[in-house]
Amino acid sequence: MLMYFQMIGGFDLKEKLGRVVRTLGLYLDDLLLLAGGVCFVRAALDLAGRPAALATAGVCLTVYAVVVARSRGGGRK
């Protein structure tokens, strides 16, 4: 059976979709980590007020920075 793939802008549609899926997969874990941080900050705001929310946001951003640095090869000997 012969399959037909539409050409868009000189590129194969299947190739372009594959590139989009790889790019989304690369950043999905970062988005999930940020969403988790937002949930922690919101919970701290509801439970203990603005100072706790700001402290929680600082901790979440620090943890996020460490995770990104380690994923890029930082901290290896």
C-alpha positions as a Python dict, from the first residue, in 0.01 Angstrom:
ca = {
    (1, 'M'): (0, 0, 0),
    (2, 'L'): (138, 339, -98),
    (3, 'M'): (119, 611, 167),
    (4, 'Y'): (96, 975, 67),
    (5, 'F'): (250, 1243, 288),
    (6, 'Q'): (179, 1608, 220),
    (7, 'M'): (474, 1839, 156),
    (8, 'I'): (463, 2172, 343),
    (9, 'G'): (720, 2437, 258),
    (10, 'G'): (949, 2182, 93),
    (11, 'F'): (956, 1959, 405),
    (12, 'D'): (790, 1627, 462),
    (13, 'L'): (501, 1661, 710),
    (14, 'K'): (607, 1345, 896),
    (15, 'E'): (961, 1485, 940),
    (16, 'K'): (830, 1819, 1067),
    (17, 'L'): (594, 1653, 1316),
    (18, 'G'): (879, 1436, 1444),
    (19, 'R'): (1088, 1746, 1510),
    (20, 'V'): (799, 1912, 1699),
    (21, 'V'): (745, 1603, 1915),
    (22, 'R'): (1118, 1584, 2003),
    (23, 'T'): (1123, 1952, 2096),
    (24, 'L'): (813, 1922, 2317),
    (25, 'G'): (958, 1612, 2482),
    (26, 'L'): (1275, 1803, 2562),
    (27, 'Y'): (1091, 2074, 2754),
    (28, 'L'): (802, 1873, 2903),
    (29, 'D'): (996, 1775, 3216),
    (30, 'D'): (1091, 2140, 3274),
    (31, 'L'): (728, 2245, 3245),
    (32, 'L'): (621, 1975, 3490),
    (33, 'L'): (885, 2087, 3740),
    (34, 'L'): (772, 2449, 3713),
    (35, 'A'): (406, 2350, 3751),
    (36, 'G'): (492, 2156, 4067),
    (37, 'G'): (670, 2463, 4204),
    (38, 'V'): (363, 2676, 4135),
    (39, 'C'): (148, 2428, 4327),
    (40, 'F'): (386, 2439, 4626),
    (41, 'V'): (389, 2820, 4625),
    (42, 'R'): (11, 2840, 4607),
    (43, 'A'): (-25, 2592, 4893),
    (44, 'A'): (221, 2793, 5105),
    (45, 'L'): (27, 3111, 5028),
    (46, 'D'): (-299, 2949, 5138),
    (47, 'L'): (-153, 2794, 5454),
    (48, 'A'): (91, 3054, 5588),
    (49, 'G'): (59, 3374, 5389),
    (50, 'R'): (277, 3578, 5159),
    (51, 'P'): (615, 3543, 5340),
    (52, 'A'): (594, 3164, 5327),
    (53, 'A'): (494, 3176, 4960),
    (54, 'L'): (793, 3394, 4876),
    (55, 'A'): (1029, 3164, 5067),
    (56, 'T'): (882, 2861, 4892),
    (57, 'A'): (921, 3031, 4553),
    (58, 'G'): (1287, 3099, 4628),
    (59, 'V'): (1349, 2737, 4725),
    (60, 'C'): (1164, 2607, 4416),
    (61, 'L'): (1364, 2834, 4183),
    (62, 'T'): (1690, 2728, 4347),
    (63, 'V'): (1603, 2360, 4309),
    (64, 'Y'): (1503, 2422, 3947),
    (65, 'A'): (1836, 2595, 3878),
    (66, 'V'): (2027, 2302, 4028),
    (67, 'V'): (1828, 2050, 3823),
    (68, 'V'): (1891, 2244, 3499),
    (69, 'A'): (2262, 2286, 3577),
    (70, 'R'): (2303, 1915, 3647),
    (71, 'S'): (2112, 1816, 3334),
    (72, 'R'): (2351, 2026, 3124),
    (73, 'G'): (2650, 1844, 3267),
    (74, 'G'): (2740, 2073, 3556),
    (75, 'G'): (2889, 1924, 3871),
    (76, 'R'): (3052, 1626, 3699),
    (77, 'K'): (3411, 1537, 3772),
}
